Amino acid sequence: MRRLVRNTAFRLVRSDAIQFIEEHEEDLLRIFRDELHQLDERMPEERLFIDIHMEALGEEMLKAALQATKRFLREV
């Protein structure tokens, strides 16, 4: 019974979840960039590594994760 309720609820909110992600994607990216910047500031040993621009790399990774989430929601 729980699975039936859960699956029904998922089907009902799936399109809303996609729309929510699309509407707030820029906010999510901004917050993620801020968090990565703070991470860089907290890790002094990061200065020992080659500068790989963690913010840019992290942003691309988050974009891919959001795209994967939206794709999953569309295909299920």
PDB file of N, H, CA, C and O in Angstrom:
ATOM      1  N   MET A   1       0.812  -1.191   0.000  1.00  0.00           N
ATOM      2  CA  MET A   1       0.000   0.000   0.000  1.00  0.00           C
ATOM      3  C   MET A   1       0.861   1.263   0.000  1.00  0.00           C
ATOM      4  O   MET A   1       0.570   2.209  -0.733  1.00  0.00           O
ATOM      5  N   ARG A   2       1.929   1.287   0.823  1.00  0.00           N
ATOM      6  H   ARG A   2       2.166   0.519   1.418  1.00  0.00           H
ATOM      7  CA  ARG A   2       2.819   2.450   0.853  1.00  0.00           C
ATOM      8  C   ARG A   2       3.421   2.730  -0.519  1.00  0.00           C
ATOM      9  O   ARG A   2       3.487   3.876  -0.964  1.00  0.00           O
ATOM     10  N   ARG A   3       3.854   1.670  -1.173  1.00  0.00           N
ATOM     11  H   ARG A   3       3.800   0.739  -0.812  1.00  0.00           H
ATOM     12  CA  ARG A   3       4.469   1.834  -2.491  1.00  0.00           C
ATOM     13  C   ARG A   3       3.472   2.428  -3.479  1.00  0.00           C
ATOM     14  O   ARG A   3       3.839   3.296  -4.272  1.00  0.00           O
ATOM     15  N   LEU A   4       2.242   1.988  -3.450  1.00  0.00           N
ATOM     16  H   LEU A   4       1.944   1.283  -2.806  1.00  0.00           H
ATOM     17  CA  LEU A   4       1.209   2.510  -4.337  1.00  0.00           C
ATOM     18  C   LEU A   4       0.983   4.002  -4.081  1.00  0.00           C
ATOM     19  O   LEU A   4       0.898   4.794  -5.020  1.00  0.00           O
ATOM     20  N   VAL A   5       0.887   4.373  -2.819  1.00  0.00           N
ATOM     21  H   VAL A   5       0.956   3.730  -2.056  1.00  0.00           H
ATOM     22  CA  VAL A   5       0.685   5.785  -2.468  1.00  0.00           C
ATOM     23  C   VAL A   5       1.901   6.602  -2.907  1.00  0.00           C
ATOM     24  O   VAL A   5       1.751   7.670  -3.500  1.00  0.00           O
ATOM     25  N   ARG A   6       3.087   6.108  -2.620  1.00  0.00           N
ATOM     26  H   ARG A   6       3.208   5.240  -2.138  1.00  0.00           H
ATOM     27  CA  ARG A   6       4.317   6.807  -2.999  1.00  0.00           C
ATOM     28  C   ARG A   6       4.413   6.978  -4.508  1.00  0.00           C
ATOM     29  O   ARG A   6       4.726   8.069  -4.986  1.00  0.00           O
ATOM     30  N   ASN A   7       4.149   5.925  -5.261  1.00  0.00           N
ATOM     31  H   ASN A   7       3.894   5.039  -4.874  1.00  0.00           H
ATOM     32  CA  ASN A   7       4.233   6.003  -6.723  1.00  0.00           C
ATOM     33  C   ASN A   7       3.177   6.935  -7.302  1.00  0.00           C
ATOM     34  O   ASN A   7       3.443   7.662  -8.259  1.00  0.00           O
ATOM     35  N   THR A   8       1.991   6.913  -6.730  1.00  0.00           N
ATOM     36  H   THR A   8       1.774   6.322  -5.953  1.00  0.00           H
ATOM     37  CA  THR A   8       0.927   7.811  -7.188  1.00  0.00           C
ATOM     38  C   THR A   8       1.310   9.264  -6.911  1.00  0.00           C
ATOM     39  O   THR A   8       1.145  10.126  -7.774  1.00  0.00           O
ATOM     40  N   ALA A   9       1.814   9.532  -5.724  1.00  0.00           N
ATOM     41  H   ALA A   9       1.948   8.832  -5.023  1.00  0.00           H
ATOM     42  CA  ALA A   9       2.243  10.891  -5.373  1.00  0.00           C
ATOM     43  C   ALA A   9       3.371  11.345  -6.297  1.00  0.00           C
ATOM     44  O   ALA A   9       3.387  12.494  -6.739  1.00  0.00           O
ATOM     45  N   PHE A  10       4.298  10.462  -6.586  1.00  0.00           N
ATOM     46  H   PHE A  10       4.285   9.529  -6.227  1.00  0.00           H
ATOM     47  CA  PHE A  10       5.406  10.803  -7.482  1.00  0.00           C
ATOM     48  C   PHE A  10       4.890  11.190  -8.861  1.00  0.00           C
ATOM     49  O   PHE A  10       5.331  12.185  -9.435  1.00  0.00           O
ATOM     50  N   ARG A  11       3.963  10.412  -9.390  1.00  0.00           N
ATOM     51  H   ARG A  11       3.605   9.603  -8.923  1.00  0.00           H
ATOM     52  CA  ARG A  11       3.400  10.727 -10.708  1.00  0.00           C
ATOM     53  C   ARG A  11       2.688  12.076 -10.699  1.00  0.00           C
ATOM     54  O   ARG A  11       2.730  12.805 -11.689  1.00  0.00           O
ATOM     55  N   LEU A  12       2.040  12.409  -9.598  1.00  0.00           N
ATOM     56  H   LEU A  12       2.005  11.816  -8.794  1.00  0.00           H
ATOM     57  CA  LEU A  12       1.303  13.660  -9.505  1.00  0.00           C
ATOM     58  C   LEU A  12       2.224  14.888  -9.425  1.00  0.00           C
ATOM     59  O   LEU A  12       1.894  15.943  -9.966  1.00  0.00           O
ATOM     60  N   VAL A  13       3.367  14.754  -8.757  1.00  0.00           N
ATOM     61  H   VAL A  13       3.634  13.897  -8.318  1.00  0.00           H
ATOM     62  CA  VAL A  13       4.237  15.925  -8.547  1.00  0.00           C
ATOM     63  C   VAL A  13       5.420  15.973  -9.504  1.00  0.00           C
ATOM     64  O   VAL A  13       6.181  16.941  -9.491  1.00  0.00           O
ATOM     65  N   ARG A  14       5.586  14.971 -10.314  1.00  0.00           N
ATOM     66  H   ARG A  14       4.968  14.185 -10.325  1.00  0.00           H
ATOM     67  CA  ARG A  14       6.745  14.885 -11.211  1.00  0.00           C
ATOM     68  C   ARG A  14       6.906  16.127 -12.070  1.00  0.00           C
ATOM     69  O   ARG A  14       7.994  16.700 -12.100  1.00  0.00           O
ATOM     70  N   SER A  15       5.877  16.561 -12.764  1.00  0.00           N
ATOM     71  H   SER A  15       4.993  16.095 -12.740  1.00  0.00           H
ATOM     72  CA  SER A  15       6.001  17.733 -13.633  1.00  0.00           C
ATOM     73  C   SER A  15       6.232  19.003 -12.823  1.00  0.00           C
ATOM     74  O   SER A  15       6.937  19.905 -13.275  1.00  0.00           O
ATOM     75  N   ASP A  16       5.646  19.083 -11.632  1.00  0.00           N
ATOM     76  H   ASP A  16       5.073  18.350 -11.265  1.00  0.00           H
ATOM     77  CA  ASP A  16       5.892  20.242 -10.769  1.00  0.00           C
ATOM     78  C   ASP A  16       7.342  20.281 -10.301  1.00  0.00           C
ATOM     79  O   ASP A  16       7.927  21.357 -10.183  1.00  0.00           O
ATOM     80  N   ALA A  17       7.920  19.119 -10.036  1.00  0.00           N
ATOM     81  H   ALA A  17       7.445  18.245 -10.132  1.00  0.00           H
ATOM     82  CA  ALA A  17       9.321  19.067  -9.614  1.00  0.00           C
ATOM     83  C   ALA A  17      10.240  19.550 -10.731  1.00  0.00           C
ATOM     84  O   ALA A  17      11.193  20.285 -10.476  1.00  0.00           O
ATOM     85  N   ILE A  18       9.959  19.142 -11.964  1.00  0.00           N
ATOM     86  H   ILE A  18       9.185  18.544 -12.172  1.00  0.00           H
ATOM     87  CA  ILE A  18      10.749  19.609 -13.107  1.00  0.00           C
ATOM     88  C   ILE A  18      10.634  21.123 -13.243  1.00  0.00           C
ATOM     89  O   ILE A  18      11.633  21.818 -13.427  1.00  0.00           O
ATOM     90  N   GLN A  19       9.422  21.619 -13.151  1.00  0.00           N
ATOM     91  H   GLN A  19       8.610  21.055 -13.001  1.00  0.00           H
ATOM     92  CA  GLN A  19       9.203  23.061 -13.272  1.00  0.00           C
ATOM     93  C   GLN A  19       9.909  23.815 -12.147  1.00  0.00           C
ATOM     94  O   GLN A  19      10.490  24.873 -12.385  1.00  0.00           O
ATOM     95  N   PHE A  20       9.866  23.286 -10.931  1.00  0.00           N
ATOM     96  H   PHE A  20       9.393  22.426 -10.737  1.00  0.00           H
ATOM     97  CA  PHE A  20      10.535  23.911  -9.797  1.00  0.00           C
ATOM     98  C   PHE A  20      12.033  24.006 -10.036  1.00  0.00           C
ATOM     99  O   PHE A  20      12.637  25.055  -9.814  1.00  0.00           O
ATOM    100  N   ILE A  21      12.634  22.909 -10.490  1.00  0.00           N
ATOM    101  H   ILE A  21      12.143  22.056 -10.670  1.00  0.00           H
ATOM    102  CA  ILE A  21      14.073  22.903 -10.764  1.00  0.00           C
ATOM    103  C   ILE A  21      14.403  23.928 -11.839  1.00  0.00           C
ATOM    104  O   ILE A  21      15.368  24.681 -11.705  1.00  0.00           O
ATOM    105  N   GLU A  22      13.612  23.961 -12.902  1.00  0.00           N
ATOM    106  H   GLU A  22      12.829  23.349 -13.011  1.00  0.00           H
ATOM    107  CA  GLU A  22      13.880  24.907 -13.986  1.00  0.00           C
ATOM    108  C   GLU A  22      13.724  26.358 -13.525  1.00  0.00           C
ATOM    109  O   GLU A  22      14.508  27.221 -13.920  1.00  0.00           O
ATOM    110  N   GLU A  23      12.726  26.626 -12.698  1.00  0.00           N
ATOM    111  H   GLU A  23      12.090  25.925 -12.377  1.00  0.00           H
ATOM    112  CA  GLU A  23      12.501  27.984 -12.220  1.00  0.00           C
ATOM    113  C   GLU A  23      13.573  28.452 -11.253  1.00  0.00           C
ATOM    114  O   GLU A  23      13.855  29.648 -11.174  1.00  0.00           O
ATOM    115  N   HIS A  24      14.172  27.532 -10.520  1.00  0.00           N
ATOM    116  H   HIS A  24      13.943  26.561 -10.584  1.00  0.00           H
ATOM    117  CA  HIS A  24      15.134  27.902  -9.478  1.00  0.00           C
ATOM    118  C   HIS A  24      16.566  27.487  -9.795  1.00  0.00           C
ATOM    119  O   HIS A  24      17.435  27.541  -8.925  1.00  0.00           O
ATOM    120  N   GLU A  25      16.814  27.078 -11.021  1.00  0.00           N
ATOM    121  H   GLU A  25      16.108  27.034 -11.728  1.00  0.00           H
ATOM    122  CA  GLU A  25      18.142  26.593 -11.392  1.00  0.00           C
ATOM    123  C   GLU A  25      19.225  27.652 -11.167  1.00  0.00           C
ATOM    124  O   GLU A  25      20.296  27.332 -10.652  1.00  0.00           O
ATOM    125  N   GLU A  26      18.964  28.889 -11.539  1.00  0.00           N
ATOM    126  H   GLU A  26      18.093  29.148 -11.957  1.00  0.00           H
ATOM    127  CA  GLU A  26      19.956  29.956 -11.344  1.00  0.00           C
ATOM    128  C   GLU A  26      20.234  30.194  -9.869  1.00  0.00           C
ATOM    129  O   GLU A  26      21.381  30.423  -9.485  1.00  0.00           O
ATOM    130  N   ASP A  27      19.195  30.143  -9.037  1.00  0.00           N
ATOM    131  H   ASP A  27      18.264  29.957  -9.350  1.00  0.00           H
ATOM    132  CA  ASP A  27      19.389  30.300  -7.591  1.00  0.00           C
ATOM    133  C   ASP A  27      20.227  29.159  -7.036  1.00  0.00           C
ATOM    134  O   ASP A  27      21.127  29.377  -6.225  1.00  0.00           O
ATOM    135  N   LEU A  28      19.927  27.943  -7.473  1.00  0.00           N
ATOM    136  H   LEU A  28      19.196  27.766  -8.131  1.00  0.00           H
ATOM    137  CA  LEU A  28      20.699  26.786  -7.026  1.00  0.00           C
ATOM    138  C   LEU A  28      22.166  26.914  -7.439  1.00  0.00           C
ATOM    139  O   LEU A  28      23.065  26.618  -6.653  1.00  0.00           O
ATOM    140  N   LEU A  29      22.400  27.354  -8.668  1.00  0.00           N
ATOM    141  H   LEU A  29      21.669  27.595  -9.307  1.00  0.00           H
ATOM    142  CA  LEU A  29      23.773  27.521  -9.145  1.00  0.00           C
ATOM    143  C   LEU A  29      24.506  28.611  -8.358  1.00  0.00           C
ATOM    144  O   LEU A  29      25.679  28.451  -8.019  1.00  0.00           O
ATOM    145  N   ARG A  30      23.816  29.719  -8.068  1.00  0.00           N
ATOM    146  H   ARG A  30      22.863  29.849  -8.343  1.00  0.00           H
ATOM    147  CA  ARG A  30      24.431  30.809  -7.310  1.00  0.00           C
ATOM    148  C   ARG A  30      24.820  30.331  -5.918  1.00  0.00           C
ATOM    149  O   ARG A  30      25.930  30.591  -5.455  1.00  0.00           O
ATOM    150  N   ILE A  31      23.912  29.637  -5.256  1.00  0.00           N
ATOM    151  H   ILE A  31      23.009  29.426  -5.632  1.00  0.00           H
ATOM    152  CA  ILE A  31      24.188  29.121  -3.916  1.00  0.00           C
ATOM    153  C   ILE A  31      25.335  28.119  -3.965  1.00  0.00           C
ATOM    154  O   ILE A  31      26.205  28.136  -3.095  1.00  0.00           O
ATOM    155  N   PHE A  32      25.347  27.258  -4.958  1.00  0.00           N
ATOM    156  H   PHE A  32      24.639  27.244  -5.665  1.00  0.00           H
ATOM    157  CA  PHE A  32      26.403  26.260  -5.098  1.00  0.00           C
ATOM    158  C   PHE A  32      27.755  26.928  -5.326  1.00  0.00           C
ATOM    159  O   PHE A  32      28.758  26.519  -4.740  1.00  0.00           O
ATOM    160  N   ARG A  33      27.785  27.970  -6.188  1.00  0.00           N
ATOM    161  H   ARG A  33      26.970  28.301  -6.664  1.00  0.00           H
ATOM    162  CA  ARG A  33      29.027  28.719  -6.406  1.00  0.00           C
ATOM    163  C   ARG A  33      29.528  29.320  -5.107  1.00  0.00           C
ATOM    164  O   ARG A  33      30.721  29.254  -4.809  1.00  0.00           O
ATOM    165  N   ASP A  34      28.626  29.906  -4.333  1.00  0.00           N
ATOM    166  H   ASP A  34      27.657  29.959  -4.575  1.00  0.00           H
ATOM    167  CA  ASP A  34      29.006  30.494  -3.050  1.00  0.00           C
ATOM    168  C   ASP A  34      29.599  29.449  -2.114  1.00  0.00           C
ATOM    169  O   ASP A  34      30.611  29.694  -1.458  1.00  0.00           O
ATOM    170  N   GLU A  35      28.960  28.278  -2.057  1.00  0.00           N
ATOM    171  H   GLU A  35      28.138  28.079  -2.590  1.00  0.00           H
ATOM    172  CA  GLU A  35      29.455  27.208  -1.191  1.00  0.00           C
ATOM    173  C   GLU A  35      30.837  26.725  -1.636  1.00  0.00           C
ATOM    174  O   GLU A  35      31.699  26.463  -0.796  1.00  0.00           O
ATOM    175  N   LEU A  36      31.052  26.605  -2.939  1.00  0.00           N
ATOM    176  H   LEU A  36      30.352  26.818  -3.621  1.00  0.00           H
ATOM    177  CA  LEU A  36      32.368  26.189  -3.423  1.00  0.00           C
ATOM    178  C   LEU A  36      33.419  27.250  -3.122  1.00  0.00           C
ATOM    179  O   LEU A  36      34.556  26.920  -2.787  1.00  0.00           O
ATOM    180  N   HIS A  37      33.050  28.509  -3.239  1.00  0.00           N
ATOM    181  H   HIS A  37      32.126  28.778  -3.511  1.00  0.00           H
ATOM    182  CA  HIS A  37      33.988  29.588  -2.912  1.00  0.00           C
ATOM    183  C   HIS A  37      34.366  29.519  -1.432  1.00  0.00           C
ATOM    184  O   HIS A  37      35.538  29.665  -1.083  1.00  0.00           O
ATOM    185  N   GLN A  38      33.386  29.300  -0.569  1.00  0.00           N
ATOM    186  H   GLN A  38      32.435  29.182  -0.852  1.00  0.00           H
ATOM    187  CA  GLN A  38      33.669  29.170   0.860  1.00  0.00           C
ATOM    188  C   GLN A  38      34.537  27.951   1.138  1.00  0.00           C
ATOM    189  O   GLN A  38      35.411  27.997   2.004  1.00  0.00           O
ATOM    190  N   LEU A  39      34.308  26.872   0.418  1.00  0.00           N
ATOM    191  H   LEU A  39      33.598  26.835  -0.285  1.00  0.00           H
ATOM    192  CA  LEU A  39      35.133  25.679   0.567  1.00  0.00           C
ATOM    193  C   LEU A  39      36.583  25.991   0.208  1.00  0.00           C
ATOM    194  O   LEU A  39      37.505  25.592   0.918  1.00  0.00           O
ATOM    195  N   ASP A  40      36.775  26.703  -0.892  1.00  0.00           N
ATOM    196  H   ASP A  40      36.026  27.027  -1.469  1.00  0.00           H
ATOM    197  CA  ASP A  40      38.133  27.084  -1.290  1.00  0.00           C
ATOM    198  C   ASP A  40      38.799  27.932  -0.215  1.00  0.00           C
ATOM    199  O   ASP A  40      39.994  27.783   0.041  1.00  0.00           O
ATOM    200  N   GLU A  41      38.034  28.818   0.416  1.00  0.00           N
ATOM    201  H   GLU A  41      37.064  28.939   0.208  1.00  0.00           H
ATOM    202  CA  GLU A  41      38.589  29.678   1.467  1.00  0.00           C
ATOM    203  C   GLU A  41      38.956  28.880   2.716  1.00  0.00           C
ATOM    204  O   GLU A  41      39.933  29.203   3.392  1.00  0.00           O
ATOM    205  N   ARG A  42      38.180  27.843   3.026  1.00  0.00           N
ATOM    206  H   ARG A  42      37.386  27.581   2.476  1.00  0.00           H
ATOM    207  CA  ARG A  42      38.425  27.032   4.225  1.00  0.00           C
ATOM    208  C   ARG A  42      39.585  26.070   4.057  1.00  0.00           C
ATOM    209  O   ARG A  42      40.134  25.592   5.050  1.00  0.00           O
ATOM    210  N   MET A  43      39.971  25.777   2.823  1.00  0.00           N
ATOM    211  H   MET A  43      39.525  26.166   2.017  1.00  0.00           H
ATOM    212  CA  MET A  43      40.998  24.767   2.579  1.00  0.00           C
ATOM    213  C   MET A  43      42.303  25.430   2.130  1.00  0.00           C
ATOM    214  O   MET A  43      42.529  25.607   0.933  1.00  0.00           O
ATOM    215  N   PRO A  44      43.151  25.791   3.077  1.00  0.00           N
ATOM    216  CA  PRO A  44      44.416  26.413   2.676  1.00  0.00           C
ATOM    217  C   PRO A  44      45.290  25.480   1.832  1.00  0.00           C
ATOM    218  O   PRO A  44      46.077  25.943   1.006  1.00  0.00           O
ATOM    219  N   GLU A  45      45.153  24.187   2.040  1.00  0.00           N
ATOM    220  H   GLU A  45      44.515  23.811   2.711  1.00  0.00           H
ATOM    221  CA  GLU A  45      45.961  23.247   1.257  1.00  0.00           C
ATOM    222  C   GLU A  45      45.553  23.253  -0.211  1.00  0.00           C
ATOM    223  O   GLU A  45      46.294  22.767  -1.066  1.00  0.00           O
ATOM    224  N   GLU A  46      44.387  23.797  -0.504  1.00  0.00           N
ATOM    225  H   GLU A  46      43.785  24.192   0.190  1.00  0.00           H
ATOM    226  CA  GLU A  46      43.949  23.872  -1.898  1.00  0.00           C
ATOM    227  C   GLU A  46      44.925  24.711  -2.711  1.00  0.00           C
ATOM    228  O   GLU A  46      45.076  24.498  -3.914  1.00  0.00           O
ATOM    229  N   ARG A  47      45.580  25.652  -2.070  1.00  0.00           N
ATOM    230  H   ARG A  47      45.457  25.825  -1.093  1.00  0.00           H
ATOM    231  CA  ARG A  47      46.545  26.512  -2.764  1.00  0.00           C
ATOM    232  C   ARG A  47      47.763  25.727  -3.257  1.00  0.00           C
ATOM    233  O   ARG A  47      48.486  26.182  -4.143  1.00  0.00           O
ATOM    234  N   LEU A  48      47.979  24.557  -2.681  1.00  0.00           N
ATOM    235  H   LEU A  48      47.391  24.187  -1.961  1.00  0.00           H
ATOM    236  CA  LEU A  48      49.101  23.726  -3.103  1.00  0.00           C
ATOM    237  C   LEU A  48      48.825  23.024  -4.423  1.00  0.00           C
ATOM    238  O   LEU A  48      49.751  22.639  -5.138  1.00  0.00           O
ATOM    239  N   PHE A  49      47.556  22.860  -4.739  1.00  0.00           N
ATOM    240  H   PHE A  49      46.804  23.173  -4.159  1.00  0.00           H
ATOM    241  CA  PHE A  49      47.170  22.160  -5.958  1.00  0.00           C
ATOM    242  C   PHE A  49      47.144  23.120  -7.142  1.00  0.00           C
ATOM    243  O   PHE A  49      47.102  24.340  -6.982  1.00  0.00           O
ATOM    244  N   ILE A  50      47.169  22.544  -8.304  1.00  0.00           N
ATOM    245  H   ILE A  50      47.204  21.553  -8.434  1.00  0.00           H
ATOM    246  CA  ILE A  50      46.998  23.338  -9.519  1.00  0.00           C
ATOM    247  C   ILE A  50      45.608  23.944  -9.467  1.00  0.00           C
ATOM    248  O   ILE A  50      44.641  23.268  -9.115  1.00  0.00           O
ATOM    249  N   ASP A  51      45.510  25.199  -9.813  1.00  0.00           N
ATOM    250  H   ASP A  51      46.295  25.748 -10.099  1.00  0.00           H
ATOM    251  CA  ASP A  51      44.213  25.881  -9.778  1.00  0.00           C
ATOM    252  C   ASP A  51      43.313  25.311 -10.863  1.00  0.00           C
ATOM    253  O   ASP A  51      43.513  25.569 -12.050  1.00  0.00           O
ATOM    254  N   ILE A  52      42.337  24.545 -10.452  1.00  0.00           N
ATOM    255  H   ILE A  52      42.175  24.335  -9.487  1.00  0.00           H
ATOM    256  CA  ILE A  52      41.436  23.928 -11.432  1.00  0.00           C
ATOM    257  C   ILE A  52      40.075  24.622 -11.461  1.00  0.00           C
ATOM    258  O   ILE A  52      39.111  24.096 -12.018  1.00  0.00           O
ATOM    259  N   HIS A  53      40.010  25.795 -10.860  1.00  0.00           N
ATOM    260  H   HIS A  53      40.793  26.222 -10.407  1.00  0.00           H
ATOM    261  CA  HIS A  53      38.775  26.582 -10.875  1.00  0.00           C
ATOM    262  C   HIS A  53      37.597  25.743 -10.387  1.00  0.00           C
ATOM    263  O   HIS A  53      36.710  25.375 -11.157  1.00  0.00           O
ATOM    264  N   MET A  54      37.613  25.457  -9.107  1.00  0.00           N
ATOM    265  H   MET A  54      38.334  25.756  -8.482  1.00  0.00           H
ATOM    266  CA  MET A  54      36.595  24.608  -8.501  1.00  0.00           C
ATOM    267  C   MET A  54      35.184  25.137  -8.733  1.00  0.00           C
ATOM    268  O   MET A  54      34.252  24.356  -8.926  1.00  0.00           O
ATOM    269  N   GLU A  55      35.022  26.460  -8.715  1.00  0.00           N
ATOM    270  H   GLU A  55      35.779  27.094  -8.558  1.00  0.00           H
ATOM    271  CA  GLU A  55      33.680  27.000  -8.912  1.00  0.00           C
ATOM    272  C   GLU A  55      33.137  26.627 -10.284  1.00  0.00           C
ATOM    273  O   GLU A  55      31.995  26.182 -10.399  1.00  0.00           O
ATOM    274  N   ALA A  56      33.939  26.803 -11.318  1.00  0.00           N
ATOM    275  H   ALA A  56      34.867  27.164 -11.225  1.00  0.00           H
ATOM    276  CA  ALA A  56      33.486  26.484 -12.678  1.00  0.00           C
ATOM    277  C   ALA A  56      33.239  24.987 -12.835  1.00  0.00           C
ATOM    278  O   ALA A  56      32.239  24.572 -13.422  1.00  0.00           O
ATOM    279  N   LEU A  57      34.154  24.185 -12.308  1.00  0.00           N
ATOM    280  H   LEU A  57      34.965  24.522 -11.831  1.00  0.00           H
ATOM    281  CA  LEU A  57      33.990  22.735 -12.384  1.00  0.00           C
ATOM    282  C   LEU A  57      32.749  22.292 -11.611  1.00  0.00           C
ATOM    283  O   LEU A  57      31.956  21.487 -12.100  1.00  0.00           O
ATOM    284  N   GLY A  58      32.594  22.820 -10.414  1.00  0.00           N
ATOM    285  H   GLY A  58      33.238  23.474 -10.017  1.00  0.00           H
ATOM    286  CA  GLY A  58      31.435  22.467  -9.601  1.00  0.00           C
ATOM    287  C   GLY A  58      30.133  22.884 -10.247  1.00  0.00           C
ATOM    288  O   GLY A  58      29.141  22.157 -10.192  1.00  0.00           O
ATOM    289  N   GLU A  59      30.135  24.055 -10.859  1.00  0.00           N
ATOM    290  H   GLU A  59      30.941  24.646 -10.904  1.00  0.00           H
ATOM    291  CA  GLU A  59      28.928  24.532 -11.530  1.00  0.00           C
ATOM    292  C   GLU A  59      28.537  23.601 -12.671  1.00  0.00           C
ATOM    293  O   GLU A  59      27.360  23.277 -12.833  1.00  0.00           O
ATOM    294  N   GLU A  60      29.503  23.177 -13.449  1.00  0.00           N
ATOM    295  H   GLU A  60      30.458  23.440 -13.318  1.00  0.00           H
ATOM    296  CA  GLU A  60      29.199  22.250 -14.549  1.00  0.00           C
ATOM    297  C   GLU A  60      28.694  20.917 -14.012  1.00  0.00           C
ATOM    298  O   GLU A  60      27.809  20.302 -14.606  1.00  0.00           O
ATOM    299  N   MET A  61      29.253  20.471 -12.893  1.00  0.00           N
ATOM    300  H   MET A  61      29.972  20.972 -12.411  1.00  0.00           H
ATOM    301  CA  MET A  61      28.795  19.218 -12.290  1.00  0.00           C
ATOM    302  C   MET A  61      27.361  19.355 -11.783  1.00  0.00           C
ATOM    303  O   MET A  61      26.550  18.444 -11.952  1.00  0.00           O
ATOM    304  N   LEU A  62      27.047  20.496 -11.160  1.00  0.00           N
ATOM    305  H   LEU A  62      27.705  21.237 -11.023  1.00  0.00           H
ATOM    306  CA  LEU A  62      25.683  20.698 -10.681  1.00  0.00           C
ATOM    307  C   LEU A  62      24.708  20.785 -11.851  1.00  0.00           C
ATOM    308  O   LEU A  62      23.612  20.230 -11.782  1.00  0.00           O
ATOM    309  N   LYS A  63      25.093  21.474 -12.920  1.00  0.00           N
ATOM    310  H   LYS A  63      25.983  21.926 -12.976  1.00  0.00           H
ATOM    311  CA  LYS A  63      24.226  21.551 -14.101  1.00  0.00           C
ATOM    312  C   LYS A  63      23.938  20.146 -14.637  1.00  0.00           C
ATOM    313  O   LYS A  63      22.804  19.834 -15.002  1.00  0.00           O
ATOM    314  N   ALA A  64      24.961  19.315 -14.681  1.00  0.00           N
ATOM    315  H   ALA A  64      25.881  19.568 -14.385  1.00  0.00           H
ATOM    316  CA  ALA A  64      24.777  17.938 -15.160  1.00  0.00           C
ATOM    317  C   ALA A  64      23.851  17.161 -14.226  1.00  0.00           C
ATOM    318  O   ALA A  64      23.009  16.389 -14.684  1.00  0.00           O
ATOM    319  N   ALA A  65      24.005  17.365 -12.930  1.00  0.00           N
ATOM    320  H   ALA A  65      24.689  17.993 -12.558  1.00  0.00           H
ATOM    321  CA  ALA A  65      23.142  16.680 -11.966  1.00  0.00           C
ATOM    322  C   ALA A  65      21.691  17.141 -12.107  1.00  0.00           C
ATOM    323  O   ALA A  65      20.771  16.326 -12.038  1.00  0.00           O
ATOM    324  N   LEU A  66      21.487  18.443 -12.304  1.00  0.00           N
ATOM    325  H   LEU A  66      22.234  19.105 -12.360  1.00  0.00           H
ATOM    326  CA  LEU A  66      20.132  18.948 -12.482  1.00  0.00           C
ATOM    327  C   LEU A  66      19.522  18.419 -13.778  1.00  0.00           C
ATOM    328  O   LEU A  66      18.346  18.057 -13.809  1.00  0.00           O
ATOM    329  N   GLN A  67      20.315  18.375 -14.839  1.00  0.00           N
ATOM    330  H   GLN A  67      21.270  18.669 -14.813  1.00  0.00           H
ATOM    331  CA  GLN A  67      19.825  17.827 -16.112  1.00  0.00           C
ATOM    332  C   GLN A  67      19.465  16.350 -15.955  1.00  0.00           C
ATOM    333  O   GLN A  67      18.448  15.892 -16.475  1.00  0.00           O
ATOM    334  N   ALA A  68      20.307  15.614 -15.237  1.00  0.00           N
ATOM    335  H   ALA A  68      21.134  15.987 -14.815  1.00  0.00           H
ATOM    336  CA  ALA A  68      20.038  14.190 -15.017  1.00  0.00           C
ATOM    337  C   ALA A  68      18.759  14.010 -14.205  1.00  0.00           C
ATOM    338  O   ALA A  68      17.974  13.102 -14.478  1.00  0.00           O
ATOM    339  N   THR A  69      18.549  14.861 -13.219  1.00  0.00           N
ATOM    340  H   THR A  69      19.187  15.599 -12.998  1.00  0.00           H
ATOM    341  CA  THR A  69      17.337  14.777 -12.399  1.00  0.00           C
ATOM    342  C   THR A  69      16.108  15.066 -13.240  1.00  0.00           C
ATOM    343  O   THR A  69      15.115  14.343 -13.158  1.00  0.00           O
ATOM    344  N   LYS A  70      16.164  16.121 -14.051  1.00  0.00           N
ATOM    345  H   LYS A  70      16.970  16.709 -14.117  1.00  0.00           H
ATOM    346  CA  LYS A  70      15.032  16.457 -14.903  1.00  0.00           C
ATOM    347  C   LYS A  70      14.767  15.341 -15.923  1.00  0.00           C
ATOM    348  O   LYS A  70      13.615  15.002 -16.192  1.00  0.00           O
ATOM    349  N   ARG A  71      15.832  14.781 -16.481  1.00  0.00           N
ATOM    350  H   ARG A  71      16.768  15.058 -16.263  1.00  0.00           H
ATOM    351  CA  ARG A  71      15.672  13.683 -17.439  1.00  0.00           C
ATOM    352  C   ARG A  71      15.019  12.479 -16.780  1.00  0.00           C
ATOM    353  O   ARG A  71      14.122  11.856 -17.347  1.00  0.00           O
ATOM    354  N   PHE A  72      15.476  12.163 -15.589  1.00  0.00           N
ATOM    355  H   PHE A  72      16.205  12.669 -15.128  1.00  0.00           H
ATOM    356  CA  PHE A  72      14.886  11.052 -14.846  1.00  0.00           C
ATOM    357  C   PHE A  72      13.400  11.287 -14.615  1.00  0.00           C
ATOM    358  O   PHE A  72      12.580  10.395 -14.830  1.00  0.00           O
ATOM    359  N   LEU A  73      13.062  12.499 -14.175  1.00  0.00           N
ATOM    360  H   LEU A  73      13.728  13.223 -14.000  1.00  0.00           H
ATOM    361  CA  LEU A  73      11.652  12.807 -13.900  1.00  0.00           C
ATOM    362  C   LEU A  73      10.802  12.741 -15.159  1.00  0.00           C
ATOM    363  O   LEU A  73       9.636  12.352 -15.100  1.00  0.00           O
ATOM    364  N   ARG A  74      11.367  13.114 -16.283  1.00  0.00           N
ATOM    365  H   ARG A  74      12.315  13.430 -16.331  1.00  0.00           H
ATOM    366  CA  ARG A  74      10.613  13.072 -17.545  1.00  0.00           C
ATOM    367  C   ARG A  74      10.433  11.641 -18.059  1.00  0.00           C
ATOM    368  O   ARG A  74       9.397  11.315 -18.638  1.00  0.00           O
ATOM    369  N   GLU A  75      11.439  10.790 -17.847  1.00  0.00           N
ATOM    370  H   GLU A  75      12.280  11.055 -17.377  1.00  0.00           H
ATOM    371  CA  GLU A  75      11.436   9.464 -18.450  1.00  0.00           C
ATOM    372  C   GLU A  75      10.726   8.407 -17.612  1.00  0.00           C
ATOM    373  O   GLU A  75      10.355   7.356 -18.134  1.00  0.00           O
ATOM    374  N   VAL A  76      10.534   8.664 -16.345  1.00  0.00           N
ATOM    375  H   VAL A  76      10.835   9.518 -15.921  1.00  0.00           H
ATOM    376  CA  VAL A  76       9.913   7.648 -15.483  1.00  0.00           C
ATOM    377  C   VAL A  76       8.444   7.524 -15.808  1.00  0.00           C
ATOM    378  O   VAL A  76       7.742   6.721 -15.193  1.00  0.00           O
TER     379      VAL A  76
END
